[in-house]
Amino acid sequence: MSRFLALGECMVELSDAGGGLYRRGFAGDTFNAAWYARRLLPASWQVAYGSVIGEDAASDEMASLMAAEGIDTTALRRHPSRTVGLYMISLQNGERSFSYWRSQSAAKTLADDPAWLEATLANRHTIHFSAITLAILPPEGREALCAALTRARSAGATVAFDTNLRPRLWEGPEAMRQGLTMGAKAASIVLPSFDEDGPLFGDATPADTLARYQSLGAAMVAVKQGARELLLWDRYSTELLTPPHVAAPVDTTAAGDSFAGGFLAGLATGQSPRDAATAAIRLASNVIQHRGALVPAALSGASA
């Protein structure tokens, strides 16, 4: 069985349902990517989510939701005194902002058990993590996780890193730069966003962002620019791919997450980087025309 693992934090999500009411769900950047990958990968693939959750009702419901969505939960570790985090989405003109309640999040202990972490990463075809996965950890946890991911990559896993930035989770700009650099060094595929990475690192162009991640050892880089061209590089070619035009995005919540899930699913099943990226761009363009992070309707016509 081929095995895909996403690693990070899934949270209780409150999204605007209108009329002052909110809809509860479960989401998080790497979980969202796993959800899309599960729908695009063949049934013969195992798609798992690796995280730490509590022993309370909210944690039980989260694990049940994952299982119901076809995501393997054996990589979830339970924490006896913590719970899962919560966030609320606010939307204005299709752009999202977040309010968080995560001080007791069990996922902050993701790297605290080295034996569990090594076992969780072992024998995976693809491992996906993000800058949020790193940001919620203490500095020593970030180092431990990246060291374990480096070992998994050396053992043959494809390790993908989305440089998804949430500045409020970090100690400051220098910690963000160090964290993204550390994560990228552990990864074979890096998925940066020029709108975030450019200002943080002083990159003048997407080509500068690409060159920086090339220098850190990536074998493939896809520099996202929102509605603008995607800069895709591997060791054989460099291409610019233009996303479909979306006149009025409804909700951009999971644009990058769905791209990551679709892109990695395509690569895992043998598509060329160009074909995988083209399909993933199309998926993300569909996702932002709907409310919410997990959009079954956006998958119509998408396959890995």
C-alpha positions as CSV (number, residue, x, y, z in Angstrom):
1,M,0.0,0.0,0.0
2,S,1.3,3.5,-0.9
3,R,1.1,5.8,2.1
4,F,0.6,9.6,2.1
5,L,0.9,11.5,5.4
6,A,0.0,15.1,6.2
7,L,1.5,16.4,9.5
8,G,0.3,19.3,11.5
9,E,-2.7,20.7,13.4
10,C,-6.3,20.3,12.7
11,M,-8.6,22.7,14.6
12,V,-12.3,23.3,15.3
13,E,-13.4,25.8,12.6
14,L,-16.1,28.4,13.0
15,S,-17.2,29.8,9.6
16,D,-19.8,32.5,8.9
17,A,-23.1,31.0,8.1
18,G,-24.9,34.3,7.8
19,G,-27.3,36.1,10.1
20,G,-24.8,36.3,13.0
21,L,-24.5,32.5,13.1
22,Y,-21.4,30.3,12.6
23,R,-21.0,26.8,11.2
24,R,-18.7,24.4,13.1
25,G,-16.4,22.2,11.2
26,F,-12.8,20.8,11.4
27,A,-10.0,22.2,9.3
28,G,-6.4,23.2,9.2
29,D,-3.9,23.8,6.4
30,T,-2.3,20.4,6.2
31,F,-5.5,18.6,7.1
32,N,-7.2,20.4,4.2
33,A,-4.4,19.2,1.9
34,A,-4.9,15.6,3.1
35,W,-8.7,15.9,2.5
36,Y,-8.2,16.9,-1.1
37,A,-5.4,14.3,-1.6
38,R,-7.7,11.6,-0.3
39,R,-10.3,12.4,-2.9
40,L,-7.8,12.5,-5.7
41,L,-5.6,9.5,-4.9
42,P,-6.7,6.0,-5.8
43,A,-8.5,3.9,-3.1
44,S,-5.4,1.7,-2.8
45,W,-3.5,4.6,-1.2
46,Q,-3.6,5.2,2.5
47,V,-3.9,8.9,3.4
48,A,-3.2,9.5,7.1
49,Y,-3.1,12.6,9.3
50,G,-0.4,12.8,11.9
51,S,-1.0,15.1,14.9
52,V,-1.7,15.2,18.6
53,I,-5.2,15.6,19.9
54,G,-6.9,15.5,23.4
55,E,-9.0,12.9,25.1
56,D,-12.1,15.1,25.2
57,A,-15.3,15.1,23.2
58,A,-14.1,17.7,20.6
59,S,-11.0,15.5,20.0
60,D,-13.2,12.4,19.6
61,E,-15.5,14.2,17.1
62,M,-12.5,15.4,15.1
63,A,-11.0,11.9,14.9
64,S,-14.4,10.5,13.9
65,L,-14.8,13.1,11.2
66,M,-11.4,12.2,9.8
67,A,-12.2,8.5,9.7
68,A,-15.6,9.2,8.1
69,E,-13.7,11.2,5.3
70,G,-11.5,8.2,4.6
71,I,-8.4,9.6,6.4
72,D,-6.5,7.1,8.5
73,T,-6.3,8.2,12.1
74,T,-3.7,5.7,13.5
75,A,-1.1,8.5,13.3
76,L,-3.0,10.6,15.9
77,R,-1.5,10.6,19.4
78,R,-3.7,11.5,22.4
79,H,-2.7,14.0,25.1
80,P,-4.3,13.5,28.5
81,S,-4.5,17.2,29.5
82,R,-4.8,19.2,26.3
83,T,-7.4,19.6,23.7
84,V,-7.7,20.8,20.1
85,G,-7.4,24.4,19.0
86,L,-10.3,26.6,17.6
87,Y,-10.3,29.4,15.0
88,M,-13.0,31.6,13.5
89,I,-13.0,32.9,9.9
90,S,-14.0,36.4,9.0
91,L,-14.5,37.2,5.3
92,Q,-14.4,40.5,3.5
93,N,-14.6,40.6,-0.3
94,G,-13.5,36.9,-0.4
95,E,-10.4,37.5,1.6
96,R,-10.2,35.8,5.0
97,S,-8.9,36.7,8.4
98,F,-8.6,34.5,11.4
99,S,-9.1,34.7,15.2
100,Y,-7.5,31.8,17.1
101,W,-7.9,30.1,20.4
102,R,-5.1,27.5,20.6
103,S,-3.2,28.0,23.9
104,Q,-4.1,24.4,25.0
105,S,-3.7,22.8,21.6
106,A,-2.3,19.3,22.0
107,A,-0.7,19.6,18.5
108,K,1.9,21.9,20.1
109,T,3.5,18.7,21.5
110,L,3.9,17.1,18.1
111,A,7.6,16.7,18.4
112,D,7.7,15.8,22.2
113,D,7.8,12.0,21.7
114,P,10.7,11.1,19.4
115,A,9.8,7.4,19.2
116,W,6.2,8.2,18.1
117,L,7.4,10.7,15.6
118,E,9.9,8.3,14.0
119,A,7.3,5.6,13.8
120,T,4.8,8.0,12.3
121,L,7.1,9.1,9.6
122,A,8.5,5.7,8.7
123,N,7.6,4.0,5.4
124,R,5.7,6.9,3.9
125,H,5.7,7.6,0.1
126,T,4.8,11.3,0.6
127,I,4.9,13.5,3.7
128,H,3.4,17.0,3.7
129,F,4.0,19.6,6.4
130,S,3.8,23.4,6.6
131,A,5.2,26.5,8.2
132,I,2.2,26.4,10.5
133,T,3.3,22.9,11.6
134,L,6.6,24.4,12.6
135,A,5.3,27.7,14.1
136,I,3.1,26.1,16.7
137,L,6.1,24.2,18.1
138,P,8.8,25.6,20.5
139,P,12.1,26.2,18.8
140,E,13.6,22.9,20.0
141,G,10.5,21.1,18.7
142,R,11.0,22.7,15.2
143,E,14.5,21.4,15.2
144,A,13.5,17.9,16.3
145,L,10.7,17.7,13.7
146,C,12.9,18.9,10.8
147,A,15.7,16.5,11.8
148,A,13.1,13.6,11.7
149,L,11.8,14.8,8.3
150,T,15.3,14.9,7.0
151,R,15.9,11.3,8.0
152,A,12.6,10.3,6.4
153,R,13.6,12.0,3.2
154,S,17.0,10.3,3.3
155,A,15.1,7.0,3.7
156,G,13.2,7.6,0.4
157,A,10.1,9.7,1.3
158,T,9.1,12.6,-0.8
159,V,8.8,15.5,1.8
160,A,6.8,18.5,0.8
161,F,6.8,21.9,2.6
162,D,4.2,24.6,2.2
163,T,5.7,27.9,3.5
164,N,2.3,29.0,4.7
165,L,2.9,32.0,7.0
166,R,0.9,33.1,10.0
167,P,3.2,35.8,11.5
168,R,1.3,35.9,14.8
169,L,2.4,32.3,15.5
170,W,6.1,33.2,15.4
171,E,8.4,35.1,17.8
172,G,9.2,37.6,15.1
173,P,10.5,38.0,11.5
174,E,13.9,36.4,12.2
175,A,12.3,33.3,13.7
176,M,10.1,33.1,10.6
177,R,13.1,33.3,8.3
178,Q,14.9,30.6,10.3
179,G,11.9,28.4,10.5
180,L,11.2,28.5,6.8
181,T,14.8,27.9,5.9
182,M,15.0,24.9,8.3
183,G,11.7,23.5,6.9
184,A,12.9,23.9,3.3
185,K,16.2,22.2,3.9
186,A,14.3,19.1,5.1
187,A,12.0,19.1,2.0
188,S,12.4,17.8,-1.5
189,I,9.4,19.9,-2.7
190,V,8.8,23.5,-1.5
191,L,5.6,25.3,-2.1
192,P,6.2,29.0,-1.3
193,S,3.9,32.0,-1.9
194,F,5.7,35.0,-3.3
195,D,3.3,37.4,-1.7
196,E,4.5,36.1,1.7
197,D,8.1,35.0,1.1
198,G,9.0,38.0,-1.0
199,P,8.6,40.7,1.7
200,L,9.9,38.4,4.5
201,F,13.2,37.6,2.7
202,G,13.5,40.6,0.5
203,D,12.9,38.7,-2.7
204,A,12.4,41.2,-5.6
205,T,10.9,38.7,-8.0
206,P,9.4,35.1,-7.9
207,A,12.6,34.0,-9.6
208,D,14.5,35.2,-6.5
209,T,12.3,33.1,-4.3
210,L,12.8,30.1,-6.5
211,A,16.6,30.6,-6.5
212,R,16.7,30.8,-2.7
213,Y,14.8,27.5,-2.3
214,Q,16.9,25.9,-5.0
215,S,20.0,26.8,-3.0
216,L,18.6,25.1,0.1
217,G,18.4,21.7,-1.7
218,A,14.9,21.4,-3.1
219,A,14.4,19.1,-6.0
220,M,11.1,20.9,-7.0
221,V,9.7,24.4,-6.3
222,A,6.3,25.8,-7.2
223,V,6.2,29.6,-6.4
224,K,2.5,30.6,-6.0
225,Q,1.3,34.2,-6.8
226,G,-2.4,34.0,-6.2
227,A,-4.2,34.9,-9.3
228,R,-1.0,35.5,-11.2
229,E,1.3,33.0,-12.9
230,L,2.7,30.0,-11.0
231,L,6.5,29.6,-11.4
232,L,7.2,25.9,-11.5
233,W,10.7,24.4,-11.5
234,D,12.3,21.0,-11.3
235,R,15.7,19.8,-12.3
236,Y,14.5,19.4,-15.9
237,S,12.5,22.5,-16.7
238,T,11.2,25.9,-15.6
239,E,7.7,26.9,-16.6
240,L,5.1,29.7,-16.0
241,L,1.5,28.4,-15.6
242,T,-1.4,30.8,-15.7
243,P,-4.4,30.1,-13.4
244,P,-8.0,30.4,-14.8
245,H,-9.5,33.8,-14.3
246,V,-11.9,34.0,-11.3
247,A,-13.8,37.3,-11.4
248,A,-15.0,37.4,-7.8
249,P,-13.5,34.9,-5.4
250,V,-16.0,33.9,-2.7
251,D,-13.6,32.5,-0.1
252,T,-9.9,32.0,-0.5
253,T,-9.6,30.0,2.7
254,A,-8.1,26.8,1.3
255,A,-6.6,27.9,-2.1
256,G,-3.1,27.0,-1.2
257,D,-4.1,23.9,0.7
258,S,-6.2,22.5,-2.2
259,F,-3.3,23.3,-4.5
260,A,-0.9,21.3,-2.3
261,G,-3.2,18.3,-2.0
262,G,-3.9,18.2,-5.7
263,F,-0.3,18.8,-6.8
264,L,1.1,16.1,-4.5
265,A,-1.6,13.6,-5.4
266,G,-0.8,14.2,-9.1
267,L,2.9,13.7,-8.6
268,A,2.4,10.6,-6.4
269,T,0.4,8.9,-9.1
270,G,2.9,9.6,-11.9
271,Q,1.8,12.8,-13.5
272,S,4.4,15.2,-14.8
273,P,5.0,18.3,-12.6
274,R,3.4,20.4,-15.3
275,D,0.3,18.3,-15.5
276,A,0.0,17.9,-11.7
277,A,0.4,21.7,-11.2
278,T,-2.1,22.5,-14.0
279,A,-4.8,20.3,-12.4
280,A,-4.0,21.6,-9.0
281,I,-4.3,25.2,-10.2
282,R,-7.7,24.4,-11.7
283,L,-8.8,22.7,-8.4
284,A,-7.8,25.8,-6.3
285,S,-9.6,28.1,-8.8
286,N,-12.7,26.0,-8.2
287,V,-12.3,26.0,-4.4
288,I,-12.2,29.8,-4.1
289,Q,-15.6,30.0,-5.8
290,H,-17.2,28.3,-2.7
291,R,-17.4,29.0,1.0
292,G,-15.3,26.9,3.4
293,A,-12.1,25.0,3.3
294,L,-13.4,21.6,2.2
295,V,-15.4,21.8,-1.0
296,P,-16.6,18.6,-2.6
297,A,-18.2,20.5,-5.5
298,A,-14.8,21.9,-6.5
299,L,-13.5,18.4,-7.3
300,S,-15.8,17.9,-10.2
301,G,-13.7,17.0,-13.2
302,A,-10.5,16.9,-11.1
303,S,-8.5,13.7,-10.9
304,A,-5.0,12.7,-10.1
